[in-house]
Structures are given as C-alpha cells and as structure tokens.
Amino acid sequence: MPYTIYRSRKLSISRTLTYLLMGLGLATVQSCGGGGGGGSNPVSYVDSTIKLPESFTATKLVEGYSGARHIAVAPNGAVFVKLASLHDGKGIYRLMDTNGDGRADTAFGFGDYTGTGIAIRDGYLYASSDTCVYRYKLDTGFNVIDPNHPEKIVTGLLARHEHEPKAITLDYSGNLFVNIGAYSNACQLVDRAKGSPGQKPCPILDSAGGIWEFKADMPNQTYGDDHRYATGLRNVVGLDWNQQTNSLFVMQHGRDQLSFLYPQYWDTVASAELPAECLYELHKGSNCGWPYIFYDQIQHKKILAPEFGGDGKKTGGDDAQDPVLAFPGHLAPDGLLFYTGSQFPAKYKNGAFIAFHGSWNRAPLPQAGFYVVFASFENGKPTGKWEVFADNFTGSPENTAKGNANHRPCGLAQGPDGSIYVTDDTERGFVWKITYKG
C-alpha cells in the first residue's frame, strides 16, 4: 500500500473498506477529528481566540498533532506537517480539506522519525530529522509515491542535545540549506558556568553554529567545511529563501543569561531585552559573529561578548555583518515566511512574517513573545517597521507573563490561495489557516 492511515478511532466496516480502497488509490479517507461541516448545518471552525487585524480570520485546520513544527503547502492545497513527537508512530502528516469547509478531513501519516524541517520543491517533499535530510517523490496530486523508502540526501548531521532541530529551505537553483545549531550558549569552556571563559577560536564552529549548503538532488551527502554557507549563527529555526532578492534570510536565536552569568554588567531588566533576536540576509561566506559578539538593538551596535572580554559597552565583530532587522531578546523566532501572495492587502506583499515561539529567559520579568509578527519590506529591504499580526496564542496576558502558553506559534507557510498557515508545537498541536476577506 502506498499509504497507511494512523488514527486512534474505531472504524465502521464501511469506513474500513474505504481505508483499504485508499491504499489502492481509489478512495478519499475521512480521518481527521471534527467532522465534515457540510450539509444544511455547517460547522464553523473559526478560532476567535486568535487576535488578528480587521478582516482577517483564523480557522482551525486540525488539532491534536502534538509538537507540530514546520509546515509546507502544495499547489493543490495539501498540507504537510513535520512533528517533533510521533503521532500514532508517524512524524509527517499530509492533511487535506477536501470539501472546502476549512477543516482537514484526510490525514496520511508516514515517516517514523521526528524533526522540524519540511519543504516542497520541484516535485519532491524534503523533510529532516535531527541528523539527516530525506526527500520523497510526489505524484501530480502531491501524494507521496513511496512513503516508506525516501532518498537520504544528507547524513551525519551533528546532534548534541542542544539546538538539535534541523531547519531547512531551498533556493530555486537546486540547492538545499540546513541549519546546524550550536550546542552551546556562548562557547565557554564550561557551558553556562559563571566565570568560565570563552574559547577562541571557538571549536564548535567547525561543525555547527551556521548554515550548510547541499545539492538538493544528490543522495548521501555529508557535511564539512566545503559545504559551509554561513557561520557565526548560534541557532536558526526560522529561515526562508526570498524570491525578490534571490537570497537566504534567517532568524537567529540570541544567547541567554547575561545577568545570571555577568551581573556586574547587566541587571535583569537589561538581560530580559538583550541580546536582539536578529534577522540576517546571508550570502556565501557570511559571518554573523557568534559567539564573540551579540547585537544590542538598544545601542544599535555589535557588542563584544563578556566571555571574550566585553563589558556591555565594548564593541566588536569588525568582520561580522550587521542584522537587517533586530527584535527584542528571548522571543524565540521559530518560523520565517516571505509573503508572495495576492490575497492579503498590498502592504504585505514581499514582507516577512515571523513566528515567535515565546520566551523563558526573561524572568523575573514577565515572559513575552508567543505571537506572529509582520515586518514590512520595500525594494527587498526591511523598512524597520514591524507589528504584531497574530496574538493571544497563550490564552491571556497572565499566561503570557508566566510563560504558560495554550499554544506556541512555530511554523509558517503560504497556501496557493494566498492564505497563510501557522503551526502550534504544544501538545494541543493546532494548525491554523489565516485568510483575508476585505
């Protein structure tokens, strides 16, 4: 059978026969919770708890897929979600709303590994585990032809129990880009230990702390210096190829614990805001400076890291590039999407949506983030202006302050109709579709 359907639901004989027919490509499976919503009494799946600008609506495409990470949407509307935890033994799901009621009513599960990255390009679905990148051939209906036997495109990626997820994206020239997160906060001799000095040169940078580039169609590639595209990036989860500029953009997770490790230089108020979460435009050979510097969005400067002699005022990183846009610290950017659709108002065209997963490192101050923001671009450059686009994923301001989130935005994708999709990587495992009707 080309597909196996995994759902914890008792099935009638007729529905079981439908599944068997589906395995032969002869039927459509009604397998996601929530029912159809068609007929004379349609069910509304609008999620009014999500706060959006006027004339935008969020509908719940699906829920219950715990740890929903990145997401990709095919030209026919098929939604592929990568999971950080297996759902009924599978780590990727193909979801489809076949009757147009806003709810996914088919679900195909495959892949017995967890991870974050997923993308569609040139008739293939790409998906990552923490150590490998796979690809699956798609048919003309964007079904996976052989879900049990993917090609292994990249193997042997480093995973050392910190910043393990491998986010991926592709350009339009046959290249695949993979984040290898640094297994460290600031490359100290003893990680996150007071008084432990930084290592210079940082040995981590030979195999992590950057973006690696591979051929999208070459099996069994391994990585090394010859594949390094950019360095000096502590960890990247949100990344996207900008078609307008024909370049790679990434959102870096900034370092933690300035006031804890160096209270003589930073108090808890400053440490809650610093360092910036940075948007970088990358090119071959880019260096963004980690671990030797961080970006201070208040002073608008690259600051020498305290592990390497910094005191909060000394600048550094003459050989490191500046970010193109900087956000407050510790918001945890996990998704990046450049909007190319026409459904949304004109101001959104070619701008960037960023999903902030939410903070943990702002205590004792209130936590923050847990929202999707929009950053406007003009002529391929950010204007410097950004605004919260989708909010209240936590459920209340009190939940936000405590970091107790009902939902945490993670993955972003654009649908063929110009809508956007947002995933939730909590146990609730929602996927929302956001549409505009002006």
VOPAGU-2260 file (C-alpha; in pm, 1 decimal, decimal comma):
REM VOPAGU-2260
SITE   aa  ch    i         X         Y         Z
SITE  MET   A    0       0,0       0,0       0,0
SITE  PRO   A    1     131,7     349,0     -81,3
SITE  TYR   A    2     -19,1     498,3     234,9
SITE  THR   A    3    -101,7     393,7     586,3
SITE  ILE   A    4    -356,4     589,5     786,2
SITE  TYR   A    5    -291,9     624,2    1156,5
SITE  ARG   A    6    -578,7     743,5    1375,4
SITE  SER   A    7    -698,4     628,2    1716,0
SITE  ARG   A    8   -1061,5     592,8    1617,4
SITE  LYS   A    9   -1297,7     297,0    1593,4
SITE  LEU   A   10   -1399,9     248,0    1234,8
SITE  SER   A   11   -1716,6     108,9    1087,6
SITE  ILE   A   12   -1692,4    -171,4     833,4
SITE  SER   A   13   -1771,1      71,6     554,0
SITE  ARG   A   14   -1504,0     311,9     669,4
SITE  THR   A   15   -1250,7      31,5     698,9
SITE  LEU   A   16   -1329,3     -64,0     340,4
SITE  THR   A   17   -1276,6     298,7     245,6
SITE  TYR   A   18    -929,2     287,4     401,5
SITE  LEU   A   19    -845,0     -27,2     211,0
SITE  LEU   A   20    -957,4     137,2    -110,4
SITE  MET   A   21    -747,5     440,1     -24,4
SITE  GLY   A   22    -444,8     217,2      -1,2
SITE  LEU   A   23    -512,5     128,4    -363,5
SITE  GLY   A   24    -563,0     493,3    -457,0
SITE  LEU   A   25    -938,6     450,4    -504,3
SITE  ALA   A   26   -1099,9     645,3    -220,9
SITE  THR   A   27   -1077,4     950,6      -0,9
SITE  VAL   A   28   -1030,2     896,9     371,2
SITE  GLN   A   29   -1235,5    1099,5     617,3
SITE  SER   A   30    -993,5    1058,6     904,3
SITE  CYS   A   31    -939,6    1381,5    1097,2
SITE  GLY   A   32   -1143,0    1472,5    1402,3
SITE  GLY   A   33   -1410,8    1737,2    1374,6
SITE  GLY   A   34   -1641,4    1603,4    1109,4
SITE  GLY   A   35   -1726,1    1745,0     773,8
SITE  GLY   A   36   -1920,7    2060,4     843,1
SITE  GLY   A   37   -2107,7    2042,8     512,4
SITE  GLY   A   38   -2476,5    1994,0     450,7
SITE  SER   A   39   -2760,8    2206,5     585,6
SITE  ASN   A   40   -2594,3    2273,0     923,0
SITE  PRO   A   41   -2231,3    2361,3     852,6
SITE  VAL   A   42   -1991,0    2373,7    1146,3
SITE  SER   A   43   -1771,9    2680,8    1193,2
SITE  TYR   A   44   -1405,3    2617,7    1270,3
SITE  VAL   A   45   -1321,8    2985,6    1319,1
SITE  ASP   A   46   -1090,0    3038,0    1616,3
SITE  SER   A   47   -1199,2    3371,7    1757,6
SITE  THR   A   48    -943,6    3349,5    2038,1
SITE  ILE   A   49    -664,7    3441,9    1793,7
SITE  LYS   A   50    -641,9    3820,2    1764,5
SITE  LEU   A   51    -585,8    3942,3    1409,8
SITE  PRO   A   52    -615,5    4269,1    1216,4
SITE  GLU   A   53    -960,4    4361,6    1087,3
SITE  SER   A   54   -1099,5    4139,3     809,7
SITE  PHE   A   55    -859,7    3853,3     886,9
SITE  THR   A   56    -990,0    3519,0    1017,0
SITE  ALA   A   57    -815,3    3218,4    1169,9
SITE  THR   A   58    -971,3    2874,8    1124,4
SITE  LYS   A   59    -856,8    2552,2    1287,4
SITE  LEU   A   60    -746,6    2325,3    1006,3
SITE  VAL   A   61    -664,7    2047,1    1251,1
SITE  GLU   A   62    -570,6    1985,6    1612,9
SITE  GLY   A   63    -418,8    1707,0    1819,9
SITE  TYR   A   64     -87,3    1677,8    1633,2
SITE  SER   A   65     145,8    1731,7    1927,5
SITE  GLY   A   66     469,0    1909,5    1850,3
SITE  ALA   A   67     367,5    2045,9    1508,0
SITE  ARG   A   68     681,5    2219,7    1382,0
SITE  HIS   A   69     741,9    2339,3    1028,0
SITE  ILE   A   70     485,1    2314,0     752,1
SITE  ALA   A   71     470,9    2309,9     371,7
SITE  VAL   A   72     167,8    2357,4     146,9
SITE  ALA   A   73     144,9    2211,1    -204,2
SITE  PRO   A   74      -9,4    2394,9    -502,9
SITE  ASN   A   75    -325,7    2185,6    -467,8
SITE  GLY   A   76    -366,4    2279,0    -100,7
SITE  ALA   A   77    -224,5    1961,0      53,5
SITE  VAL   A   78     -62,4    2049,9     385,5
SITE  PHE   A   79     245,4    1862,3     506,8
SITE  VAL   A   80     332,2    1899,1     876,6
SITE  LYS   A   81     656,2    1786,2    1041,8
SITE  LEU   A   82     621,9    1672,2    1402,5
SITE  ALA   A   83     866,2    1688,2    1693,4
SITE  SER   A   84     696,9    1386,3    1851,1
SITE  LEU   A   85     548,1    1085,4    1677,2
SITE  HIS   A   86     170,9    1080,7    1628,8
SITE  ASP   A   87      44,7     723,2    1608,8
SITE  GLY   A   88     401,4     624,1    1523,3
SITE  LYS   A   89     448,8     872,1    1239,0
SITE  GLY   A   90     638,8    1200,7    1216,2
SITE  ILE   A   91     493,8    1357,1     898,6
SITE  TYR   A   92     129,1    1407,7     809,3
SITE  ARG   A   93     -31,8    1505,1     481,5
SITE  LEU   A   94    -355,9    1690,2     561,6
SITE  MET   A   95    -625,7    1790,6     316,0
SITE  ASP   A   96    -951,4    1982,4     332,3
SITE  THR   A   97   -1137,2    1807,7      51,6
SITE  ASN   A   98   -1481,3    1964,6      97,4
SITE  GLY   A   99   -1379,2    2326,6     149,9
SITE  ASP   A  100   -1526,2    2367,9     497,5
SITE  GLY   A  101   -1195,2    2484,2     647,0
SITE  ARG   A  102   -1124,2    2158,6     831,3
SITE  ALA   A  103    -879,2    1888,5     725,7
SITE  ASP   A  104   -1079,6    1571,7     661,7
SITE  THR   A  105    -799,3    1347,1     533,3
SITE  ALA   A  106    -472,7    1261,7     707,0
SITE  PHE   A  107    -192,6    1042,6     573,6
SITE  GLY   A  108      86,3     957,6     817,5
SITE  PHE   A  109     434,7     841,9     717,7
SITE  GLY   A  110     796,2     865,5     830,8
SITE  ASP   A  111     899,5     705,4    1160,6
SITE  TYR   A  112    1131,7     990,6    1269,2
SITE  THR   A  113    1078,7    1325,0    1439,5
SITE  GLY   A  114    1224,3    1661,5    1345,6
SITE  THR   A  115    1146,8    2013,9    1230,4
SITE  GLY   A  116    1230,6    2086,8     866,9
SITE  ILE   A  117     995,6    2032,2     573,3
SITE  ALA   A  118     973,8    2185,6     225,4
SITE  ILE   A  119     834,8    2121,1    -123,1
SITE  ARG   A  120    1033,6    2190,6    -437,2
SITE  ASP   A  121    1029,9    2060,5    -795,7
SITE  GLY   A  122     807,7    1759,0    -735,2
SITE  TYR   A  123     970,5    1645,3    -411,1
SITE  LEU   A  124     895,2    1672,7     -42,0
SITE  TYR   A  125    1203,1    1732,5     175,4
SITE  ALA   A  126    1197,8    1654,0     548,1
SITE  SER   A  127    1461,1    1648,9     820,3
SITE  SER   A  128    1533,5    1450,8    1131,0
SITE  ASP   A  129    1792,6    1580,9    1377,2
SITE  THR   A  130    2069,5    1405,5    1184,2
SITE  CYS   A  131    1950,5    1359,6     824,1
SITE  VAL   A  132    1755,3    1520,5     541,4
SITE  TYR   A  133    1527,8    1298,2     331,0
SITE  ARG   A  134    1324,1    1354,8      18,3
SITE  TYR   A  135    1009,7    1186,7    -114,7
SITE  LYS   A  136     891,1    1186,3    -474,8
SITE  LEU   A  137     542,9    1335,9    -520,5
SITE  ASP   A  138     288,7    1248,7    -789,0
SITE  THR   A  139      82,7    1506,6    -978,9
SITE  GLY   A  140    -169,3    1514,7    -693,7
SITE  PHE   A  141     110,4    1581,0    -442,8
SITE  ASN   A  142      76,7    1240,0    -283,3
SITE  VAL   A  143     394,4    1071,8    -164,0
SITE  ILE   A  144     467,3     791,4    -409,8
SITE  ASP   A  145     675,1     568,2    -181,5
SITE  PRO   A  146     649,4     695,5     177,1
SITE  ASN   A  147     838,9     400,9     325,1
SITE  HIS   A  148    1152,5     447,5     114,1
SITE  PRO   A  149    1268,0     810,4      99,3
SITE  GLU   A  150    1601,4     910,5     -50,3
SITE  LYS   A  151    1858,1    1011,5     210,3
SITE  ILE   A  152    2001,5    1338,5      76,8
SITE  VAL   A  153    2219,2    1441,3     374,4
SITE  THR   A  154    2352,2    1218,3     651,9
SITE  GLY   A  155    2558,9    1251,9     967,2
SITE  LEU   A  156    2443,1    1594,4    1082,9
SITE  LEU   A  157    2558,5    1686,4    1431,1
SITE  ALA   A  158    2309,3    1649,8    1718,1
SITE  ARG   A  159    2446,6    1700,7    2069,4
SITE  HIS   A  160    2140,4    1751,8    2287,8
SITE  GLU   A  161    2109,3    2129,1    2239,6
SITE  HIS   A  162    1969,3    2311,6    1936,8
SITE  GLU   A  163    1929,5    1980,6    1754,5
SITE  PRO   A  164    1638,2    2053,7    1514,1
SITE  LYS   A  165    1748,5    2091,1    1154,8
SITE  ALA   A  166    1551,3    2366,1     983,3
SITE  ILE   A  167    1575,0    2359,7     603,4
SITE  THR   A  168    1488,1    2564,0     298,6
SITE  LEU   A  169    1569,8    2551,0     -73,7
SITE  ASP   A  170    1651,1    2807,9    -338,4
SITE  TYR   A  171    1531,8    2786,0    -698,9
SITE  SER   A  172    1864,9    2668,4    -839,1
SITE  GLY   A  173    1879,0    2319,0    -692,1
SITE  ASN   A  174    2038,1    2396,9    -355,9
SITE  LEU   A  175    1934,2    2287,9      -6,5
SITE  PHE   A  176    2021,3    2489,1     306,3
SITE  VAL   A  177    2036,5    2329,1     651,5
SITE  ASN   A  178    2083,7    2489,2     991,9
SITE  ILE   A  179    2327,8    2319,7    1230,8
SITE  GLY   A  180    2264,3    2481,2    1570,1
SITE  ALA   A  181    2548,4    2534,7    1815,3
SITE  TYR   A  182    2543,2    2302,2    2114,1
SITE  SER   A  183    2636,3    2590,0    2344,8
SITE  ASN   A  184    2519,5    2923,8    2478,2
SITE  ALA   A  185    2841,3    3121,1    2423,9
SITE  CYS   A  186    3122,5    2868,2    2359,0
SITE  GLN   A  187    3253,1    2875,9    2715,8
SITE  LEU   A  188    3493,0    2611,6    2841,2
SITE  VAL   A  189    3211,2    2505,9    3074,3
SITE  ASP   A  190    2876,7    2594,7    2919,6
SITE  ARG   A  191    2658,8    2838,5    3117,7
SITE  ALA   A  192    2903,7    2844,4    3412,0
SITE  LYS   A  193    2984,4    3172,1    3589,4
SITE  GLY   A  194    3342,9    3278,1    3530,8
SITE  SER   A  195    3412,6    3021,9    3260,2
SITE  PRO   A  196    3596,0    3195,3    2971,8
SITE  GLY   A  197    3506,7    3173,1    2608,6
SITE  GLN   A  198    3709,2    2959,7    2372,0
SITE  LYS   A  199    3882,3    3144,3    2088,3
SITE  PRO   A  200    3880,7    3017,8    1827,3
SITE  CYS   A  201    3550,6    2850,9    1909,9
SITE  PRO   A  202    3588,5    2480,1    1819,9
SITE  ILE   A  203    3213,7    2442,1    1777,0
SITE  LEU   A  204    3217,3    2648,6    1458,5
SITE  ASP   A  205    3388,4    2375,6    1257,4
SITE  SER   A  206    3071,0    2166,5    1254,1
SITE  ALA   A  207    2787,8    2379,0    1399,6
SITE  GLY   A  208    2675,1    2736,5    1454,2
SITE  GLY   A  209    2593,1    2805,4    1091,5
SITE  ILE   A  210    2417,1    2716,2     767,6
SITE  TRP   A  211    2537,9    2437,5     539,6
SITE  GLU   A  212    2455,7    2410,8     167,3
SITE  PHE   A  213    2396,9    2089,0     -27,0
SITE  LYS   A  214    2273,4    1980,8    -367,4
SITE  ALA   A  215    1901,9    1911,0    -349,5
SITE  ASP   A  216    1918,9    1606,1    -579,1
SITE  MET   A  217    2238,8    1430,2    -465,5
SITE  PRO   A  218    2195,3    1134,2    -226,1
SITE  ASN   A  219    2414,7    1055,1      74,5
SITE  GLN   A  220    2594,4    1385,9     110,6
SITE  THR   A  221    2786,3    1450,5     431,5
SITE  TYR   A  222    2885,3    1787,2     562,8
SITE  GLY   A  223    3212,4    1967,0     626,8
SITE  ASP   A  224    3386,7    2296,5     553,7
SITE  ASP   A  225    3329,2    2254,7     182,3
SITE  HIS   A  226    2953,5    2275,2     239,2
SITE  ARG   A  227    2953,5    2563,9     487,8
SITE  TYR   A  228    2746,2    2856,7     358,7
SITE  ALA   A  229    2742,7    3092,8     658,6
SITE  THR   A  230    2889,6    3087,9    1009,1
SITE  GLY   A  231    2860,9    3270,7    1341,9
SITE  LEU   A  232    2493,8    3185,2    1394,7
SITE  ARG   A  233    2411,2    3036,9    1735,0
SITE  ASN   A  234    2090,3    2871,2    1620,1
SITE  VAL   A  235    1847,2    2925,0    1333,0
SITE  VAL   A  236    1499,9    2772,0    1323,3
SITE  GLY   A  237    1315,5    3021,2    1101,6
SITE  LEU   A  238    1463,5    3062,1     753,6
SITE  ASP   A  239    1328,9    3129,0     404,4
SITE  TRP   A  240    1452,8    3198,7      53,5
SITE  ASN   A  241    1349,4    3547,6     -55,7
SITE  GLN   A  242    1242,7    3531,6    -420,2
SITE  GLN   A  243    1252,2    3910,1    -463,7
SITE  THR   A  244    1618,2    3940,2    -355,9
SITE  ASN   A  245    1716,9    3585,5    -457,6
SITE  SER   A  246    1889,0    3540,3    -122,2
SITE  LEU   A  247    1863,6    3349,5     204,2
SITE  PHE   A  248    1721,3    3514,5     515,9
SITE  VAL   A  249    1741,9    3363,8     864,6
SITE  MET   A  250    1625,2    3448,0    1216,3
SITE  GLN   A  251    1887,7    3379,0    1483,4
SITE  HIS   A  252    1810,6    3276,1    1841,5
SITE  GLY   A  253    2026,5    3505,9    2054,2
SITE  ARG   A  254    2230,0    3392,0    2352,4
SITE  ASP   A  255    2092,3    3362,2    2708,5
SITE  GLN   A  256    2166,3    3453,8    3070,2
SITE  LEU   A  257    2358,4    3780,5    3056,8
SITE  SER   A  258    2250,0    3891,6    3405,0
SITE  PHE   A  259    2291,6    3544,7    3554,6
SITE  LEU   A  260    2645,0    3495,7    3424,2
SITE  TYR   A  261    2761,1    3860,6    3438,5
SITE  PRO   A  262    2551,8    4055,8    3692,9
SITE  GLN   A  263    2827,5    4316,6    3717,1
SITE  TYR   A  264    2740,6    4433,9    3364,6
SITE  TRP   A  265    2370,7    4358,9    3313,5
SITE  ASP   A  266    2075,3    4370,3    3551,0
SITE  THR   A  267    1763,1    4161,1    3499,3
SITE  VAL   A  268    1586,0    4439,5    3308,9
SITE  ALA   A  269    1864,7    4472,0    3052,2
SITE  SER   A  270    1911,4    4096,1    3032,0
SITE  ALA   A  271    1541,5    4048,1    2954,3
SITE  GLU   A  272    1573,2    4265,3    2644,0
SITE  LEU   A  273    1922,6    4164,9    2528,3
SITE  PRO   A  274    2059,5    4044,4    2303,3
SITE  ALA   A  275    1842,6    4105,5    1999,3
SITE  GLU   A  276    1674,9    3830,3    1801,9
SITE  CYS   A  277    1821,9    3912,4    1460,6
SITE  LEU   A  278    1712,7    3881,9    1100,1
SITE  TYR   A  279    2011,4    3835,5     868,3
SITE  GLU   A  280    2039,1    3829,0     490,4
SITE  LEU   A  281    2303,4    3569,7     410,3
SITE  HIS   A  282    2534,4    3507,1     119,3
SITE  LYS   A  283    2812,4    3255,5      67,7
SITE  GLY   A  284    3076,6    3323,3     332,8
SITE  SER   A  285    2858,9    3534,6     562,8
SITE  ASN   A  286    2976,1    3563,0     923,1
SITE  CYS   A  287    2730,1    3686,7    1184,8
SITE  GLY   A  288    2973,2    3689,3    1476,6
SITE  TRP   A  289    2854,8    3433,0    1732,4
SITE  PRO   A  290    2993,2    3361,7    1992,4
SITE  TYR   A  291    3232,2    3656,1    2000,7
SITE  ILE   A  292    2970,5    3929,6    1973,8
SITE  PHE   A  293    2598,4    3988,2    2003,8
SITE  TYR   A  294    2377,3    4262,9    1867,9
SITE  ASP   A  295    2237,2    4526,5    2105,4
SITE  GLN   A  296    1923,3    4667,0    1944,0
SITE  ILE   A  297    1907,0    4949,9    2200,5
SITE  GLN   A  298    2256,7    5083,0    2127,9
SITE  HIS   A  299    2236,0    4966,2    1763,8
SITE  LYS   A  300    2581,6    4813,5    1797,0
SITE  LYS   A  301    2764,8    4482,5    1784,8
SITE  ILE   A  302    2878,8    4427,0    2142,1
SITE  LEU   A  303    3180,1    4220,9    2244,4
SITE  ALA   A  304    3057,1    3916,4    2438,8
SITE  PRO   A  305    3156,9    3911,1    2806,6
SITE  GLU   A  306    3317,3    3567,2    2770,6
SITE  PHE   A  307    3566,7    3736,9    2537,2
SITE  GLY   A  308    3635,2    4049,0    2740,5
SITE  GLY   A  309    3318,8    4252,0    2685,2
SITE  ASP   A  310    3151,7    4470,8    2946,0
SITE  GLY   A  311    2831,6    4572,5    2769,7
SITE  LYS   A  312    2995,9    4879,0    2612,9
SITE  LYS   A  313    3292,1    4748,7    2415,5
SITE  THR   A  314    3209,3    4683,9    2053,7
SITE  GLY   A  315    3344,7    4401,4    1842,0
SITE  GLY   A  316    3288,1    4196,1    1533,2
SITE  ASP   A  317    3454,8    4410,6    1270,0
SITE  ASP   A  318    3447,5    4106,0    1042,8
SITE  ALA   A  319    3082,1    4024,9    1125,7
SITE  GLN   A  320    2783,6    4161,1     938,3
SITE  ASP   A  321    2503,8    4361,3    1092,7
SITE  PRO   A  322    2149,1    4224,5    1102,1
SITE  VAL   A  323    1898,3    4378,8     864,5
SITE  LEU   A  324    1639,8    4391,0    1144,5
SITE  ALA   A  325    1656,7    4337,3    1521,2
SITE  PHE   A  326    1382,4    4239,2    1766,7
SITE  PRO   A  327    1372,1    4231,0    2149,2
SITE  GLY   A  328    1555,6    3945,8    2314,7
SITE  HIS   A  329    1442,4    3593,6    2401,4
SITE  LEU   A  330    1126,9    3582,9    2187,9
SITE  ALA   A  331    1249,6    3264,5    2014,9
SITE  PRO   A  332    1187,3    3306,8    1639,8
SITE  ASP   A  333    1091,5    2966,4    1501,9
SITE  GLY   A  334     926,9    3048,3    1167,7
SITE  LEU   A  335    1003,2    3286,3     879,3
SITE  LEU   A  336     791,8    3337,3     566,5
SITE  PHE   A  337     819,3    3592,9     288,7
SITE  TYR   A  338     469,9    3661,7     162,5
SITE  THR   A  339     431,8    3647,3    -215,8
SITE  GLY   A  340      54,3    3605,2    -240,1
SITE  SER   A  341    -215,3    3846,0    -352,2
SITE  GLN   A  342    -496,9    3764,2    -107,0
SITE  PHE   A  343    -369,4    3993,0     169,1
SITE  PRO   A  344    -362,9    4373,3     133,1
SITE  ALA   A  345     -80,6    4519,1     -74,9
SITE  LYS   A  346     132,0    4622,9     223,4
SITE  TYR   A  347     203,7    4256,5     299,3
SITE  LYS   A  348     347,7    4178,3     -43,9
SITE  ASN   A  349     711,8    4064,8     -17,2
SITE  GLY   A  350     717,9    4137,8     355,6
SITE  ALA   A  351     819,3    3889,2     624,7
SITE  PHE   A  352     602,5    3702,1     873,5
SITE  ILE   A  353     791,9    3572,7    1177,1
SITE  ALA   A  354     654,8    3324,3    1431,3
SITE  PHE   A  355     790,4    3384,0    1781,3
SITE  HIS   A  356     765,1    3073,0    1994,6
SITE  GLY   A  357     790,1    3266,6    2322,7
SITE  SER   A  358    1047,5    3327,9    2591,1
SITE  TRP   A  359    1174,0    3151,3    2900,6
SITE  ASN   A  360    1479,1    3366,1    2979,2
SITE  ARG   A  361    1319,3    3698,3    3077,0
SITE  ALA   A  362    1248,4    3606,2    3441,0
SITE  PRO   A  363    1198,4    3756,1    3691,3
SITE  LEU   A  364    1042,8    3996,7    3441,1
SITE  PRO   A  365     729,5    3882,0    3255,6
SITE  GLN   A  366     782,6    3647,1    2963,6
SITE  ALA   A  367     698,8    3767,6    2612,5
SITE  GLY   A  368     650,6    3661,6    2252,5
SITE  PHE   A  369     407,0    3383,4    2163,4
SITE  TYR   A  370     287,2    3570,9    1855,1
SITE  VAL   A  371     332,1    3613,8    1480,3
SITE  VAL   A  372     466,5    3948,6    1365,8
SITE  PHE   A  373     484,3    4115,6    1026,9
SITE  ALA   A  374     789,0    4314,6     913,3
SITE  SER   A  375     740,5    4535,6     608,7
SITE  PHE   A  376     991,7    4535,9     320,5
SITE  GLU   A  377    1045,9    4781,6      37,0
SITE  ASN   A  378    1268,9    4704,4    -261,4
SITE  GLY   A  379    1399,3    4394,4     -87,7
SITE  LYS   A  380    1499,2    4572,5     232,9
SITE  PRO   A  381    1314,0    4590,1     566,0
SITE  THR   A  382    1173,1    4931,2     645,4
SITE  GLY   A  383    1249,3    4885,3    1013,8
SITE  LYS   A  384     880,3    4875,8    1097,9
SITE  TRP   A  385     715,5    4567,7    1241,1
SITE  GLU   A  386     386,0    4492,1    1408,9
SITE  VAL   A  387     217,9    4205,4    1589,2
SITE  PHE   A  388      -4,0    4032,8    1333,4
SITE  ALA   A  389    -149,9    3733,7    1521,7
SITE  ASP   A  390    -167,4    3728,5    1900,4
SITE  ASN   A  391    -328,0    3570,1    2208,7
SITE  PHE   A  392    -195,0    3221,7    2139,8
SITE  THR   A  393    -123,7    3190,3    2513,1
SITE  GLY   A  394    -490,7    3247,9    2601,8
SITE  SER   A  395    -443,5    3554,3    2823,6
SITE  PRO   A  396    -193,0    3826,0    2919,4
SITE  GLU   A  397    -145,3    3647,3    3251,8
SITE  ASN   A  398     -46,7    3326,7    3071,9
SITE  THR   A  399     194,6    3522,3    2853,0
SITE  ALA   A  400     364,1    3683,9    3152,3
SITE  LYS   A  401     409,3    3346,2    3321,7
SITE  GLY   A  402     512,3    3168,6    3003,1
SITE  ASN   A  403     215,4    2932,3    3038,0
SITE  ALA   A  404     107,6    2916,2    2677,0
SITE  ASN   A  405    -200,6    2737,3    2546,8
SITE  HIS   A  406     -26,3    2747,7    2208,7
SITE  ARG   A  407     317,3    2839,5    2077,4
SITE  PRO   A  408     349,3    2953,9    1713,7
SITE  CYS   A  409     623,3    2770,1    1527,2
SITE  GLY   A  410     591,8    2700,1    1154,5
SITE  LEU   A  411     464,8    2925,8     875,7
SITE  ALA   A  412     364,9    2851,5     517,3
SITE  GLN   A  413     171,8    3017,5     236,5
SITE  GLY   A  414    -115,9    2842,7      64,1
SITE  PRO   A  415    -192,2    2854,1    -309,2
SITE  ASP   A  416    -482,9    3092,2    -245,5
SITE  GLY   A  417    -259,2    3339,9     -61,4
SITE  SER   A  418    -367,7    3240,4     288,1
SITE  ILE   A  419    -102,4    3156,4     547,7
SITE  TYR   A  420     -76,0    2861,3     784,2
SITE  VAL   A  421      58,6    2865,1    1141,0
SITE  THR   A  422     150,9    2560,2    1348,3
SITE  ASP   A  423     143,8    2511,8    1725,1
SITE  ASP   A  424     410,1    2288,1    1875,6
SITE  THR   A  425     244,1    2234,5    2212,9
SITE  GLU   A  426      66,0    1910,5    2298,5
SITE  ARG   A  427    -255,1    2062,4    2159,0
SITE  GLY   A  428     -96,5    2056,9    1814,9
SITE  PHE   A  429    -315,3    2302,7    1623,2
SITE  VAL   A  430    -268,9    2415,5    1264,1
SITE  TRP   A  431    -444,6    2740,5    1173,4
SITE  LYS   A  432    -526,5    2882,4     833,4
SITE  ILE   A  433    -541,9    3263,8     826,4
SITE  THR   A  434    -741,1    3425,2     547,5
SITE  TYR   A  435    -836,3    3778,6     449,5
SITE  LYS   A  436   -1171,6    3898,5     324,1
SITE  GLY   A  437   -1174,7    4275,0     285,1
